[in-house]
Amino acid sequence: MKIQGFADVLTPLCAGALASVYLQTVTGWWLNSGRGVAYTGGALLGLAVIFGRGRTERALPVRLVALWLGAQISLAAYLFFHEGGSTIFPIVIMGGAILSAAAVAAGGGVRWLVARLTTRRNG
């Protein structure tokens, strides 16, 4: 079993962080509006589909977790530095973590399903 290298994890981690920060600058805090939730969730789903592609299926969970962690780090930092931390801060982070994890998992599932269907047809 090959252990994932730093390079396998760095790209999705940075992509998740940069996409989330960019979308926060465009829409504001993403949980304040339906548009922000749709844009951020859609971007994370799309990135998960992109990073779900790989040479081995074992690398899929590692890349998806890295994508989610990058997004969570940047979303929490944005909330703390731009919106200000408060007593509701941990609850909001947890709600955002659940929604972003669902988007990343859905994108990974779509990519996995497409890969299964294409290998079955071609194999």
Backbone hydrogen bonds, N-H to C=O, Kabsch-Sander energy under -0.5 kcal/mol:
donor,donor_aa,acceptor,acceptor_aa,energy
9,V,5,G,-0.9
9,V,6,F,-0.6
10,L,6,F,-2.3
11,T,7,A,-1.0
13,L,9,V,-1.9
14,C,10,L,-2.6
15,A,11,T,-2.5
16,G,12,P,-2.5
17,A,13,L,-1.9
18,L,14,C,-3.0
19,A,15,A,-2.5
20,S,16,G,-1.8
21,V,17,A,-2.3
22,Y,18,L,-2.5
23,L,19,A,-2.4
24,Q,20,S,-1.8
25,T,21,V,-1.7
26,V,22,Y,-1.4
27,T,23,L,-2.9
28,G,24,Q,-1.7
32,N,29,W,-1.8
33,S,30,W,-0.6
37,V,33,S,-1.9
38,A,34,G,-2.5
39,Y,35,R,-2.7
40,T,36,G,-2.5
41,G,37,V,-2.5
42,G,38,A,-2.4
43,A,39,Y,-2.4
44,L,40,T,-2.4
45,L,41,G,-2.4
46,G,42,G,-2.6
47,L,43,A,-2.6
48,A,44,L,-2.2
49,V,45,L,-2.0
50,I,46,G,-2.1
51,F,47,L,-3.1
52,G,48,A,-1.1
53,R,50,I,-1.1
60,L,57,E,-0.9
62,V,58,R,-0.6
63,R,59,A,-2.4
64,L,60,L,-2.3
65,V,61,P,-2.4
66,A,62,V,-2.1
67,L,63,R,-2.2
68,W,64,L,-2.4
69,L,65,V,-2.8
70,G,66,A,-2.4
71,A,67,L,-2.0
72,Q,68,W,-2.7
73,I,69,L,-2.7
74,S,70,G,-1.9
75,L,71,A,-2.6
76,A,72,Q,-2.6
77,A,73,I,-2.2
78,Y,74,S,-2.5
79,L,75,L,-2.4
80,F,76,A,-2.4
81,F,77,A,-2.8
82,H,78,Y,-2.6
83,E,78,Y,-0.9
83,E,79,L,-0.9
84,G,79,L,-1.0
85,G,80,F,-0.5
89,F,86,S,-1.0
92,V,88,I,-2.3
93,I,89,F,-2.2
94,M,90,P,-2.1
95,G,91,I,-2.4
96,G,92,V,-2.5
97,A,93,I,-2.3
98,I,94,M,-2.1
99,L,95,G,-2.1
100,S,96,G,-2.7
101,A,97,A,-2.2
102,A,98,I,-2.0
103,A,99,L,-1.9
104,V,100,S,-2.4
105,A,101,A,-2.7
106,A,102,A,-2.3
107,G,103,A,-2.2
108,G,104,V,-2.4
109,G,105,A,-2.4
110,V,106,A,-2.3
111,R,107,G,-2.2
112,W,108,G,-2.4
113,L,109,G,-2.5
114,V,110,V,-2.5
115,A,111,R,-2.3
116,R,112,W,-2.4
117,L,113,L,-2.5
118,T,114,V,-2.3
119,T,115,A,-2.2
120,R,116,R,-1.9
121,R,117,L,-1.9
122,N,118,T,-2.3
123,G,119,T,-2.2
